[in-house]
Amino acid sequence: MISYFSAERIRVAEEATGDLLAGGVLMRRAAHAVAGVVVAELKSRCGGCYGRSVGVVAGSGDNGGDALYAAAELRRRGVDVHAVLLGGERTHTAGLAAYRKAGGLIVEKLAGTVDLIIDGVVGLSGTGPLRPTAAEVFADFRAPIVSVDIPSGVDADTGHVNTPAVRAAVTVTFGASRIAHAMAAAQCGRVVVADIGIDATKPSLRQLGDDDVAALWPVPGPADDKYSQGVVGIIAGSARYPGAGVLCTGAAVSSTSGMVRYAGGAGAQVLARFPEAVVAAEPEDAGTVQAWVVGPGAGTDEDGLRRLAYVLSTDLPVLIDADGLTLVASHRDLVTRRDAPTLLTPHAGEFARLTGSAPGADRVAAARGLAAELQATVLLKGRATVIADADGPALVNDAGSSWAATAGAGDILSGVAGSLLAAGIEAPLAAAAAARLHALAARNASGDAAPIGASALLEALSPTLRALLGGHR
C-alpha cells in the first residue's frame, strides 16, 4: 500500500531530523538523488551523459537549491549545464555558490538544443499557475523535464493542475510521496521516491497495490458454498435501458460473487446473457442477499424510488449509483437515517447534483465532506478515484489511463464493488479494490492503444482478475 502525505506532514518529518535539515545534509542528499535520475534519463534517452546539455530553471527557496546542487554534480560529471535563475536575490545562496564553483553557467534564456530540463521553480509551498516569466522559459521546449518534488504549477496538497503548469517526464521526490503524486499522476510522470532520511507519519491518502487487492479478494476455500461467498442483489436497468442491468449483473458474476440475484425490468435481457443470474421483477421477491446494488439505469420514477427506499430500509450494505444518486439528491434522509454501510459512487456531475456544487480543485476534501454529511462512504470517480469515509485517511486509485471513461463503465464498477460488499469486505476497501480491478481491465481491454466500449471492459474483467490473483498469491 502506497501512502501519500500533505506538505505539512513532510515539513514535520524534515524538521524532526534536526541537524540533518539545519546543516544542509537533507538538501545535498535530495540533490544527489535528482542528479542520479537525470544521469539515468540521459543514458536512456541519449546513450550517455558526458557532453550532453541540461537546462536548469531554479526558483527561490529550497527547490531551487536542490536543482542547483544537482546541476553542480552534473557539471562535475561532464554535463554541459545552463541555469536560468528566477529567484533573483532570493536564489539559494549555497546552492548557487556550489553551481558556480563547478563551472555552471547562468543564462537569461535556455538554448533550444538542451537534452533535458530540471524544473526547480516551485516546491511544496507553491500554489497557483506558473508565473509569466517561468511559463515563458518552458513554453518553447520539447525536451523532457525532471521536476524536483512537484511539477511547478501543480498544487501539492490537492493535485490541482493549474494553467499553465509543468508536465514532467519524471518527478523526483524525497522520503515519501505527496498527495499530488496520486491526484495528478499524469502531470508528474514517473515518480521516483528517494530515501534521504526522513520518516513521514499520518498519511492523508493511501492506495492499494495489486498484491493488496489480491490478498483481500474473496476466493472460495474448501468449506465455502455459493451462499458463504456472498449473494449480491442488483437493481439496475429497465425496459428502456436494459444494458445497464446486463453490464452491472455481468460484472458481479465476473467478480466471483457466490450468487447474483437480479431484480428489475430487464430480466429477460439479463438471463439471455447470464443464465446463472436469479431473476425477479421486484427486490422484495428476489430472495436473500448480503448486499444490494441499486441505481444504474433503474429509473427515477415512483417505482425507482420505491425500490431504492426498500433496500435502504434493510440492514444490509447498499451501493447507490446513477439514477439512485439522483433520487438520493432529493431524498437524503433515506441515507442519513441508516446505520448499515452505504456506498455512493458519483461522478463529478452526480456529485454536483448531490451537493449543489462541483467537487472543485480539492477532490479529496470534497469526497470527505459529502461522506461526513451523509455518514456514508463516497467513491468519487475520476482518473484518480477517491474513496472517503467521514474520518480517517482516504483511499485513492490512480487508473493510470482514461480508457474506462466510456458509457456503461460505471455500471460495471458498481457490479464489481457490490459483489465485494456481499462477500463481507468493508465499504472503503471494497470500493478501492473494485476501482483497481476496473482500471486494470480497462487497460487490458484497450491494449493501452485503442478506445473501448463497456462490453469490451466487461469481457476483460475475468481474465484480468485471474491474472491478478495468480500473480500475487
C-alpha positions in Angstrom: 0.0 0.0 0.0 1.3 3.4 -1.0 0.9 6.3 1.4 0.6 10.0 0.3 1.4 12.9 2.6 0.4 16.5 2.9 3.1 19.2 2.6 2.7 19.9 6.3 3.5 16.3 7.3 6.6 16.3 5.1 7.8 19.5 6.7 7.2 18.0 10.2 9.2 15.0 9.1 12.1 17.2 7.8 12.2 19.3 11.0 12.3 16.1 13.1 15.8 15.3 11.5 17.3 18.3 13.4 20.9 18.9 12.3 20.4 17.0 9.0 18.0 19.7 7.9 19.8 22.6 9.5 23.2 21.6 8.2 22.0 21.1 4.6 22.5 17.4 4.6 19.0 16.7 3.5 19.3 19.1 0.6 22.5 17.6 -0.6 21.0 14.1 -0.4 18.0 15.3 -2.4 20.2 17.0 -5.0 22.2 13.8 -5.3 19.0 11.9 -6.0 17.9 14.4 -8.6 21.3 14.2 -10.3 21.2 10.4 -10.4 17.8 10.4 -12.0 19.0 12.9 -14.7 22.0 10.8 -15.4 19.8 7.7 -15.8 17.5 9.6 -18.1 20.4 10.9 -20.3 21.8 7.4 -20.6 18.4 6.0 -21.5 17.4 8.8 -24.0 20.8 9.9 -25.3 23.2 7.0 -24.7 25.3 8.8 -22.1 25.6 12.0 -20.1 29.1 13.3 -20.9 28.9 16.4 -23.2 25.1 16.4 -23.0 23.3 19.6 -22.3 20.9 20.2 -19.4 18.9 23.3 -18.6 18.1 24.2 -15.1 15.2 26.5 -14.1 15.7 27.5 -10.5 13.3 29.4 -8.4 13.8 30.8 -4.9 13.9 28.6 -1.8 14.8 25.0 -1.3 13.6 23.6 -4.6 15.9 26.0 -6.4 18.7 24.9 -4.1 18.1 21.2 -4.8 18.2 21.9 -8.6 21.4 24.0 -8.4 23.2 21.4 -6.2 22.1 18.7 -8.6 23.4 20.8 -11.5 26.8 21.2 -9.8 27.1 17.4 -9.5 26.1 17.0 -13.2 28.7 19.6 -14.2 31.4 17.6 -12.4 30.3 14.6 -14.5 30.9 16.3 -17.7 27.4 17.6 -18.5 27.0 21.0 -20.1 24.7 22.9 -17.7 23.0 26.2 -18.1 20.7 27.8 -15.4 18.0 30.4 -15.6 17.6 32.0 -12.1 14.0 33.0 -11.5 14.5 33.6 -7.8 16.6 36.8 -8.2 18.1 37.8 -4.9 16.2 35.0 -3.2 18.1 32.3 -5.0 19.5 29.7 -2.7 22.9 31.1 -1.7 24.8 27.9 -1.0 23.3 26.1 -4.0 24.3 28.9 -6.3 27.8 29.0 -4.9 28.2 25.3 -5.5 26.9 25.6 -9.0 29.2 28.5 -9.9 32.2 26.6 -8.3 31.5 23.6 -10.6 31.6 25.8 -13.7 27.9 26.1 -14.3 26.8 29.0 -16.5 24.0 31.5 -15.7 21.9 32.5 -18.7 18.9 34.6 -19.4 17.3 32.0 -21.7 17.9 28.3 -22.3 19.1 27.2 -25.7 16.7 25.2 -27.8 19.2 22.3 -28.0 19.1 21.2 -24.4 18.6 17.4 -23.9 16.7 17.7 -20.6 15.4 20.4 -18.3 15.4 20.3 -14.5 12.3 22.1 -13.0 13.3 23.6 -9.7 10.9 26.5 -9.8 8.3 25.9 -7.1 8.2 23.4 -4.2 5.6 22.2 -1.7 4.7 25.7 -0.6 3.8 26.9 -4.1 0.2 27.4 -5.3 -1.3 28.6 -8.4 -0.1 28.6 -12.0 3.4 29.3 -13.3 4.2 33.0 -13.2 4.6 34.5 -16.7 8.4 34.6 -16.6 8.5 30.9 -15.6 5.9 29.9 -18.2 7.9 31.7 -20.9 11.0 29.6 -20.1 9.2 26.3 -20.5 6.9 27.3 -23.4 9.2 26.6 -26.4 10.8 23.3 -25.3 10.1 19.7 -26.2 12.9 18.4 -24.1 11.8 16.0 -21.2 11.5 17.6 -17.8 12.6 16.3 -14.5 10.7 18.0 -11.7 12.0 18.4 -8.2 9.4 17.3 -5.7 6.3 18.5 -7.6 5.9 19.8 -11.2 5.7 23.6 -10.8 2.1 24.8 -11.2 0.6 21.7 -9.6 -0.8 22.2 -6.1 1.0 19.8 -3.7 -2.0 19.2 -1.4 -4.8 18.8 -3.9 -3.1 17.7 -7.2 -4.9 20.5 -8.9 -3.2 21.3 -12.2 -3.2 25.0 -12.8 -2.8 26.6 -16.2 0.0 26.8 -17.1 1.9 24.1 -15.3 4.9 21.9 -15.9 4.3 18.5 -17.3 7.1 16.3 -16.1 8.5 13.1 -17.6 9.9 12.2 -14.2 9.3 13.7 -10.7 11.9 13.1 -8.0 10.6 13.4 -4.5 12.1 12.7 -1.1 11.2 10.4 1.7 7.6 9.8 0.8 5.0 10.5 -1.9 3.0 13.7 -1.8 -0.8 13.9 -2.3 -0.3 15.4 -5.8 1.7 12.4 -6.9 -1.6 10.4 -6.7 -4.1 13.1 -7.7 -2.1 14.5 -10.6 -0.2 11.4 -11.7 -0.3 12.1 -15.4 1.3 15.5 -14.8 4.0 14.1 -12.6 5.1 11.3 -15.0 7.2 8.6 -13.4 7.6 9.3 -9.7 10.9 8.4 -8.0 10.9 8.4 -4.2 14.4 8.9 -2.9 15.3 7.9 0.6 17.0 10.9 2.2 16.5 10.0 5.9 13.1 11.4 6.7 10.1 9.4 8.2 6.7 10.9 7.5 3.7 9.9 9.5 -0.1 10.4 9.3 -0.7 10.0 5.6 -3.7 11.8 4.0 -4.2 9.2 1.3 -3.4 5.5 0.7 -3.5 3.5 -2.5 -3.9 -0.3 -2.7 -1.3 -2.1 -4.7 -2.1 -5.2 -6.8 -0.9 -7.5 -4.1 -3.1 -5.8 -1.5 -6.1 -6.3 -3.8 -5.3 -9.9 -4.4 -4.9 -10.5 -0.7 -8.4 -9.2 0.2 -10.3 -10.6 -2.8 -12.7 -13.4 -1.8 -11.5 -16.7 -3.1 -13.5 -19.9 -2.2 -12.0 -22.3 0.3 -12.7 -25.9 1.0 -15.7 -25.2 3.2 -17.3 -22.5 1.0 -20.5 -22.7 -1.0 -22.4 -20.2 -3.1 -24.0 -18.6 -0.1 -20.9 -18.2 2.0 -19.1 -16.4 -0.9 -21.7 -13.7 -0.9 -25.0 -13.2 -2.6 -25.4 -9.8 -4.2 -28.7 -8.2 -5.4 -28.7 -6.0 -8.4 -31.4 -3.4 -9.1 -30.3 -1.9 -12.4 -31.6 -1.5 -15.9 -35.1 -1.2 -17.2 -37.2 -1.9 -20.3 -35.8 1.4 -21.6 -32.2 0.9 -20.5 -31.7 -2.9 -20.3 -27.9 -2.6 -21.0 -27.2 -1.2 -17.5 -28.8 -4.3 -16.0 -26.7 -6.6 -18.2 -23.4 -4.8 -17.6 -23.9 -4.4 -13.8 -25.1 -8.1 -13.4 -22.3 -9.4 -15.6 -19.7 -7.5 -13.6 -21.0 -9.1 -10.4 -20.9 -12.5 -12.0 -17.4 -12.0 -13.2 -16.2 -10.8 -9.8 -16.6 -14.3 -8.1 -19.7 -13.5 -6.1 -21.3 -16.7 -5.0 -24.7 -15.8 -6.5 -26.2 -12.8 -8.3 -29.9 -12.0 -7.9 -31.3 -9.5 -10.3 -34.5 -7.5 -9.7 -35.9 -5.1 -12.3 -37.3 -4.6 -15.7 -34.5 -6.1 -17.8 -34.7 -9.6 -16.5 -35.1 -11.2 -19.9 -32.1 -9.5 -21.3 -30.0 -10.3 -18.2 -31.0 -14.0 -18.4 -30.2 -14.2 -22.1 -26.6 -13.1 -21.4 -26.1 -14.5 -17.9 -28.3 -17.6 -17.3 -26.6 -18.1 -13.9 -28.4 -15.0 -12.5 -31.5 -15.5 -10.5 -34.2 -13.1 -11.8 -37.2 -11.5 -10.2 -39.3 -8.4 -11.0 -39.1 -6.8 -7.6 -36.4 -6.7 -4.9 -38.9 -8.0 -2.3 -39.2 -11.2 -4.4 -35.5 -11.7 -5.1 -34.7 -13.8 -2.1 -31.9 -13.4 0.5 -28.9 -11.3 -0.4 -25.9 -10.0 1.6 -25.7 -6.6 -0.2 -27.6 -4.6 -2.8 -26.5 -2.5 -5.8 -29.2 -0.1 -6.8 -29.4 2.6 -9.5 -27.7 2.1 -12.8 -30.4 2.7 -15.5 -33.1 1.8 -12.9 -35.1 5.0 -13.4 -36.1 7.9 -11.2 -39.8 7.5 -11.3 -42.0 6.2 -8.4 -41.0 2.6 -9.0 -37.3 3.6 -8.8 -37.9 5.5 -5.6 -39.9 2.7 -4.1 -37.2 0.1 -4.8 -34.4 2.4 -3.5 -36.4 3.0 -0.3 -36.9 -0.7 0.2 -33.3 -1.7 0.0 -32.2 1.3 2.2 -34.7 0.2 4.8 -32.8 -3.0 5.3 -29.7 -3.5 7.5 -27.6 -4.7 4.5 -24.8 -2.9 2.8 -26.1 -0.9 -0.2 -24.2 0.6 -3.1 -26.0 3.5 -4.8 -25.1 4.7 -8.3 -26.5 6.7 -11.2 -30.3 7.0 -11.0 -30.2 6.0 -7.4 -28.0 9.1 -6.7 -30.4 11.3 -8.5 -33.1 10.1 -6.1 -30.9 10.5 -3.1 -30.3 14.1 -4.0 -33.9 14.9 -3.2 -34.4 12.2 -0.5 -31.3 12.4 1.6 -33.0 11.1 4.7 -33.1 7.7 3.1 -29.3 7.5 3.6 -28.7 9.7 6.6 -31.0 7.6 8.8 -29.3 4.3 8.0 -26.9 2.5 10.4 -25.8 -0.1 7.8 -22.9 0.6 5.4 -23.8 2.7 2.4 -21.5 3.3 -0.6 -22.2 6.2 -3.0 -20.4 6.2 -6.3 -20.9 9.6 -8.0 -19.0 11.1 -11.0 -18.5 14.8 -10.9 -21.9 15.7 -12.3 -23.7 13.4 -9.9 -21.6 14.8 -7.0 -22.8 18.3 -8.0 -26.4 17.0 -8.1 -26.0 15.7 -4.5 -24.3 18.8 -3.1 -25.2 21.7 -5.3 -21.6 22.3 -6.4 -18.8 20.6 -8.4 -16.1 18.8 -6.4 -13.6 21.7 -7.2 -9.9 21.6 -7.0 -9.6 19.6 -3.8 -11.4 16.4 -4.7 -10.3 14.6 -1.5 -11.8 17.2 0.7 -15.0 17.2 -1.4 -15.4 13.4 -1.1 -14.7 13.6 2.7 -17.2 16.4 3.1 -20.0 14.5 1.4 -19.2 11.4 3.3 -19.4 13.3 6.6 -22.7 14.9 5.6 -24.4 11.7 4.6 -22.5 9.4 7.1 -21.7 7.1 4.2 -18.7 6.0 2.1 -18.2 8.1 -1.1 -16.4 6.9 -4.2 -15.8 10.0 -6.3 -15.0 8.8 -9.8 -12.2 10.1 -12.0 -8.8 9.1 -13.3 -7.8 9.4 -9.7 -10.8 7.9 -8.0 -11.1 9.0 -4.3 -12.8 6.8 -1.7 -13.6 8.6 1.6 -15.3 8.0 4.9 -16.3 10.7 7.3 -13.0 10.4 9.0 -9.6 8.7 8.7 -7.2 8.6 5.6 -8.9 8.5 2.3 -8.1 5.9 -0.4 -7.2 6.6 -4.0 -6.9 4.7 -7.1 -4.9 6.2 -10.0 -6.2 4.4 -13.0 -3.0 5.1 -15.0 -5.2 5.9 -18.0 -8.6 7.1 -19.1 -9.6 4.0 -21.1 -12.5 3.4 -18.7 -14.1 6.8 -19.5 -16.8 5.2 -21.6 -20.6 4.9 -21.3 -21.6 1.9 -19.1 -18.2 1.6 -17.4 -19.7 2.9 -14.1 -22.4 0.2 -14.2 -19.5 -2.4 -14.3 -17.7 -0.7 -11.4 -20.9 -0.9 -9.4 -21.3 -4.6 -10.0 -17.8 -5.4 -9.0 -17.9 -3.3 -5.8 -21.3 -4.8 -4.9 -20.0 -8.3 -5.1 -17.2 -7.4 -2.7 -19.7 -5.8 -0.3 -21.7 -9.0 -0.4 -18.6 -11.0 0.5 -18.3 -9.0 3.7 -15.5 -6.6 2.7 -15.7 -3.2 4.3 -17.1 -0.5 2.0 -13.9 1.6 1.6 -11.8 -1.4 0.8 -14.4 -2.9 -1.5 -14.6 0.3 -3.4 -10.8 0.7 -3.7 -10.3 -2.9 -4.8 -13.1 -2.7 -7.3 -11.7 0.5 -8.7 -8.3 -1.1 -9.1 -9.6 -4.2 -11.0 -11.8 -1.9 -13.1 -8.8 0.2 -14.2 -6.6 -2.8 -14.9 -9.4 -4.4 -17.0 -9.9 -1.2 -19.0 -6.2 -1.0 -19.7 -6.1 -4.7 -20.8 -9.2 -4.4 -23.0 -7.7 -1.4 -24.8 -4.3 -2.8 -25.1 -3.2 0.6 -23.9 -3.7 1.7 -27.5 -7.3 1.9 -28.7 -10.7 3.2 -27.3 -13.0 0.6 -26.0 -16.7 0.2 -25.1 -18.1 -1.1 -21.8 -18.7 -4.5 -23.4 -15.0 -5.0 -24.0 -14.3 -3.9 -20.5 -16.7 -6.4 -19.1 -15.1 -9.2 -21.2 -11.7 -8.2 -19.8 -12.8 -8.5 -16.1 -12.4 -12.3 -15.6 -9.0 -12.7 -17.3 -7.7 -9.6 -15.5 -8.8 -10.9 -12.2 -7.3 -14.3 -12.9 -4.0 -12.7 -13.7 -4.2 -10.5 -10.7 -4.9 -13.4 -8.3 -2.5 -15.8 -10.0 0.4 -13.3 -9.9 0.1 -12.3 -6.2 -0.9 -15.5 -4.3 
